[in-house]
């Protein structure tokens, strides 16, 4: 039997970078869900949130998405080791 030349498990740094990229790819989905929530709020006159509450919520979600994206971008900076691993063989 021949031994495998590549390790079975990924290196921790590479694994974390890939999971961060996966999480960053889900940011638009999270944003869409969070921004669609005001449409599901109650339309009952007694318990209906005001339009100003909805606008504050939308801008709050918008700022949250900007901050989360900035954090992901900061942590996903290209590592020379990761870039060399992901590059196709020549």
N, C-alpha and C positions, 0 to 999 in steps of 0.2 A: 504494500500500500504506500502511496506517495503522500507526503505531508502537504498541507495547504501552505502556500507562501504568504497569503494574506491572512491577517488575524480575523477571528470569528466576530469579535466585538470591536466596535468603533472606539477611537480614542475619545476621552471625555470632552476635550475642547471641541473636537469636530462634531461630536454628538450634540453638544449644547448649541453650537452654531446652527446646525440643521433644525433643531427644535425651535430656535428663535426665528429662523426663516419661515418655518411652518406657522408659527403664531402670527408673524407679520402678514402672512397671506390671508389669515382669517380676520384681520382688522377691518376690512371693508364689510364683511358679513356682520361682525359685531356692531359696527357703526350703523349699518342699515337697520338692524333689529332695534338698537337703542333709539334711533331717530324716528322709527315707526311707532314707538310706544305711545306718544301723545294721541295718535289716532284711535287707540283702543281705550282711552280714558272715558269715563262716564259722561254721557250726554244728558244726564238727569239735571234739570235746572237747580235742584237743591244742592247737589254735590259736585257740580261741574267746576273744574279749575278754570281760572280766568285765562284770557289770552296772554297776559303778561307772565303768568306762571309757565305757560307752554313755551314762550319765547326764552325765558330764563333757563328752562330745562334744555331746550335745543342748543343754546349757546354753551351751557355747561357740558353737555355731551360733546360738542364740537371741540371745546378746549381740552377735555379729557382725552379725546382721540388724538389731538395734536401732541399732547404730552406723552402718551403711550407710544406713539410713532417715533417721537424723538428719542425716547429711551431705547426702543428696539433698534433704531438706526445707530445709536451710539454703541450699543453692545454687539452689533453685527459688523463692525468694521472689519475690513478684509485682513485676515491673518496670512502672512506669506506661507506658513506651513499648510493652512487649510486651502489656500488658492492652488498650491502645488499638488495637493491630493485630489482636488476636484478637476484639475485640468486633464483633458484627454491625452492619452499616451501618443507620442509622435513616432 
